[in-house]
Amino acid sequence: MTNLLQDLRYALRLIARKPALTALAVVSLGLGIGVNTSIFTVVNAVVLRDLPFARPDELVEVYTTSPDDLGAYSTSSVPDYLDYRQQNDVFSGLAAHCSYPLTYDDGETTELLMGEIVSGNFFDVLGVDAALGRTFLPEEDQTPRAVVVLGHVFWQRRFGGDPSVLGRTLRINGQAFEVVGIVPESFHGTLAVFRSDLWVPLAMVDQVSMDPLLERRGSRTLILKGRLKPGVTIEQAQAQLETIARRLAAEYPETNEEYGVNLVPSRDVVLNPSFDTPVFSAAAVLMIVVALVLLIACSNIANLLLAQASDRRKEIALRLALGSGRGRLIRQLLTESLLIAFISALGSLLFATWTARLLVGFRPPIPIPMALDLGVDHRVLGFTLLLAVVTGVLCGLAPALQASRAELVPALKDEAAALGRGYRRFGLRNLLVISQVMTSTLLLIGAGLFIRSLMSAQAIDPGFTLRKGVTAAVMPRLGGAYTDAEARVLYRQLRERAATLPGVRSATLAEFLPLGLAASTRDVYVEGHELPAGENAPEIDAMSIGPAYFRTMGIPLLGGRDFTEHDDASAPGVVIVNETMARQSWPAEEPLGKRLRFGDAEDARIYEVIGVARDGKYRTLGEAPRPYLYTSMAQEDDSFIVTLIVASNAEAQTVAMVRQLLDEMAPRLPIFEIKSLSQHLEIMFFLPRMGAGLLAGMGLLGLLLASVGLYGVVAYAVARRTREVGLRMALGASRGQVLRMVIREGMILVAMGTALGIGLALAATRALEGLLYGVTASDPATFVTVPVFLLGVSLLANFLPARRATGIDPIQALRYE
């Protein structure tokens, strides 16, 4: 301990004597540690978070395995849940929940909230107690009772944290609910990242949802979560629930045949195992990217310490000559690098907190409340401390080993300085610069690919010409706000009045917008096309639309006619198909007048093709042409969400006008979201824009650090070779020759690092292929532009110290020691 304190005091005195170098080292390393800590803070909040439940290791997720596209991690029905809960003896409790949009009507306006419909034992199974009042009682799971538990954020926002809200009646989804409790501030629901505002009992599901679910075994909407009994393993629970699933399949073959169960520990699930792999992959890529930036920063500090150790070679040689052990010297030098690393880590925590919040600010453009705890917890502190130790050792070990291996006699005589033999092309300092340039090249090429991908994505023709406008998604049937007849009248009036707003060219209605998060498919049976035995009808993407949709969106009709107000439930069924569906279903035939039906029921309604629309992009910008069909909204009268689409160039003003129109026409209409069409299209550009922004930021930061490191190495080499340069100039070398010599030697390092970076990028960027639009992972433009840009910046970093070398006075240089 005495030696440690002595080393610390000496290190403090040493770094205090060179405040400029110390500040450079602290800032460089602080940036490297800071970006790592900030990304880890976000990853920690999303992936590594502590579950806000009691004894989370006992909890497991119970999924239904489905034979269709939903796969091994699907949801369960209410009757299946009740059977699993009653027939198992491996769980101390099995709870069910599902997210559901709920409305809160305060008598003046209706607010759309994200809620959860949960079983009566939900809070008991999770081990979550109410912060105020109570949670649900067991009997409230058996007999429908209109009670509600409020989320802490919603309680604070709408009621100011007033405890007298307990016992008050609130109107939720058109029903009167009694408030019985408030959840703790730390509990936001069961879905990571997203926040729920309130919870209602599962027994009330038929009263608050669009469809009756309590008796429908085939309607699977519930997520199940069980708590294992003491001593029961997840394998034992899996085996028993599989037995129950086989029994249900035998009893209810129409709905349960080929369905099973799949259990996963809750601590291993973020959203759903089907979706978690991309989340984990994205987190790993982010951590690798910022680790590369830290590597560049570490190389800078290592070079700085190498130069400092070289300047102290006489001191180190003298200590060795006086009997100091090499291990003692290495420990002293490591203490200095660790001290710099710990000072950098302290500053990086503030930087990380700010940048983490900045990153979360670039959230996906979705209308779902998010809840991310970006606080500095024990994991973030531990990660930062670990980074400080690792970087301190990485930065200081190589310089310490090299400095403690000094040759005593030459070092004591300072012969290396006198003769200028401190420069070696493949010395450790130069190898560190090569690694910095290589890493910067890799990061910048990745950024370049995403930038090119973003530019390509923005140039892709989505199949519609509308680029400026406003969309408003409403839910008139939610909570019984409107009857079916009232909703039809509202749709017509809303479209007609929106079309008369100032600056509006056209208005229409649709089930949803293309290139969004929603999609719908239909089993289509084409008349005259007999399916082979055992083959299912193709699932075709479909959307319900209103009149003037194609004119509003700017989608050309290649044949036939558009829907009109007369294409309602009393009229013959009609559809409009796109080019691809017309070509695939009726090759070399005229599609107009052809007939089809949805579903295989013999009495299913027949629809006639009355138009052919131009192909477009429906789910993603990068998709291949796919068959698509449109139905008349007046005939398909069961849309849960209806979207008003208004064509207008003055988006900001039109958003305000549409909001005012909705307030005037239907102040209690549940509004899902109102946004500009530009904001809607941001959904498609979110990933390439985030990738371009993040990699560009990290690449430029890495290039800045690498340029500083390159400048330092060249400047140090010039200083070490002062006498040599003076001798060359005394013998007749011109300033231009000296300038070219110094720049050439620096640019050789840059060229080597760039070449290695290009080779590494060719291999590494193949993993990005699926994330790029219209650009290959080996895009020639990127692989040429980035190295040219990097060489230009590096040339400037070389030029400044090289120019200084040309100003050396030969007489003074020959006297240099």
Secondary structure, DSSP 4 states (H G I P E B T S, - for coil): -HHHHHHHHHHHHHHHH-HHHHHHHHHHHHHHHHHHHHHHHHHHHHTSPPPSSSSGGGEEEEEEE-SSTTTTSB-EEHHHHHHHHHH-SSEEEEEEEEEEEEEEE-SS-EEEEEEEEE-TTHHHHHT---SEE----GGGGTS---EEEE-HHHHHHHHTT-GGGTT-EEEETTEEEEEEEE--TT---SSSSB---EEEEGGGHHHHSSS--TT-TT-EEEEEEEEEPTT--HHHHHHHHHHHHHHHHHH-HHHHTT-EEEEEEGGG-SS-HHHHHHHHHHHHHHHHHHHHHHHHHHHHHHHHHHHHHHHTHHHHHHHHHTT--HHHHHHHHHHHHHHHHHHHHHHHHHHHHHHHHHHHHS--S-SS-B-------HHHHHHHHHHHHHHHHHHHHHHHHHHTT--HHHHHHTHHHHHT----TTSHHHHHHHHHHHHHHHHHHHHHHHHHHHHHHHHS--S----SEEEEEE-TTGGGSS-HHHHHHHHHHHHHHHHTSTT--EEEEESS-TTSS---EEEEEETT-PPPTTPPPPEEEEEEE-TTHHHHHT--EEEE----TT-STTSPEEEEEEHHHHHHHSTTS--TT-EEEESS-TTPPEEEEEEEEPP--SS-TTPPP--EEEEETTTS---SSEEEEEE-S-HHHHHHHHHHHHHHH-TT--EEEEEEHHHHHHHHHHHHHHHHHHHHHHHHHHHHHHHHHHHHHHHHHHHHTHHHHHHHHHTT--HHHHHHHHHHHHHHHHHHHHHHHHHHHHHHGGGGGGG-SS--TT-HHHHHHHHHHHHHHHHHHHHHHHHHHHT--HHHHHT--
